[in-house]
Every structure is written in C-alpha cells, then in structure tokens.
Amino acid sequence: MTELILLRHGETDWNRELRFQGQLDVPLNAIGHTQAQRLAARLAGEEVQHLVSSDLLRARQTAEPVGVQRLQPLPLAPELDAALREQHFGVAEGLRVADIKAQYAEAWAQWIRFEEDYAFEGGESTRQFHTRVIAALRALGRRHPHQTLVVVTHGGVLDMVYRTALGLPLSGPRQSEIPNAGLNRVRLQGETIEIVQWADTAHLVDLPPQPVYDQTKLAQPRPAPDLAGSQ
C-alpha cells in the first residue's frame, strides 16, 4: 500500500478569470503563493518520504515551499513528472468560456456534452487523459511501496482520481469539489484507489473565496441513442 497526499496547485490569475489553462505555463498569483505556504505549514508534521510534482510552473511553485518545509533531516526536492500535467485542451487553452463560444462555437457545444472521447482540436480526450494520469499514479505506487508521497498536480488530474476511486464514468461533468491548494489523501493498493480524505481546506479558511468552475451548470444532455436504427 502507498499513501498519496494529493494537492491541487495554488490559485493563478487565470483560475480567477476562469480561463482554460491546460498545459500552458501560468504562475501562481499572490493568493496562490499564500496558499502554497499554508499547505507547507499544514504538512510540516507529516511523515513523508517523497515529493512529486507536475512539471508545470503553477504546480512547481506550490511544491517548492512544501519541500523546503521538510527539514527532517533535509528538504525534499520535488521530482517533476510531465505525466501529472493538466489535460491538454488544444485550441481552447488560454481562453475564457466566452472566447471559446465566440471562436469555436461548434467545438464548445460538443465539449459541454462531456463525452469521454471528445477532444478540442490539438488536445486530448478525457479517456486519453485518464489513461495517462492513472498509469502515472500506479507507477508511483509500484516504485514507492509502503511509503507516503506528496503529489502536487491539477484539478483535472484529481477529477480522474475521484472518478476512478468511486467507479464513476469518465463522461459527464465533474462531480467532486476540487479547490485550489486543497488537500486530498488516497491509498493505492494494486489497481485499487481508495479515498481517505477529500477537498480539505481547513488551512485556507480565512483566505478570499475561490473562483468556481461548475461543469454541472454548463453540461448539455448527451444525444439519445438511435434505438430505431439499432433494432
């Protein structure tokens, strides 16, 4: 069994603007840096053997104070893993919802059906994303049995973990709360992922309210199957 303490990166300006960040390298804003310091203080007493981070800047900036806090006996330098990046959103990256609607209306209409095999042009589908993420986490489990790891990553990655742990489909809007700098604990044992704690933000309680990208408010019903044609 391997225990993972999964952290979403701190806030960026693009989070607050509800832009699709994807795999673009966006830095933390002032609130995000404060959130990262709060995470470091929250984890100061944890027995952690290894620190892993997405190689994107916002994750690295969140991981660094967490690693510095590990002073027993030395700070932990984060291992960077590109497989823990956010989903690639192709042509939608860097755009707000209004921008995508204006520039790629048909693609947006398809996207908000939240179908597992759909991808924006140049991006990756949810199924492809899920395969990448879960393979990376299971590989960490195999390399670090009986250890506790801190893993700094992204909201979409955490969504894939949540769906897998609860046996939820890859299609459909996100059903879990995934706040910036939230703390989540899971256990890996073989192919099984078990959630121990999710979306803990006790360390952020006095900070400004977070921006929320609510997929359930965007979702469009999926087309009904052509039953007549299948008979």
Secondary structure, DSSP 8 states (H G I E B T S, - for coil): -EEEEEEE---BHHHHTTB--TTS---B-HHHHHHHHHHHHHTTT----EEEE-SSHHHHHHHHHHHHH--SSS----EE-GGGS----GGGTT-BHHHHHHH-HHHHHHHTT--TT---TTS--HHHHHHHHHHHHHHHHHHSTT-EEEEEE-HHHHHHHHHHHHT--SSSS--S---TT-EEEEEEETTEEEEEEEEE-GGGTTS-------GGGT--------HHHH-
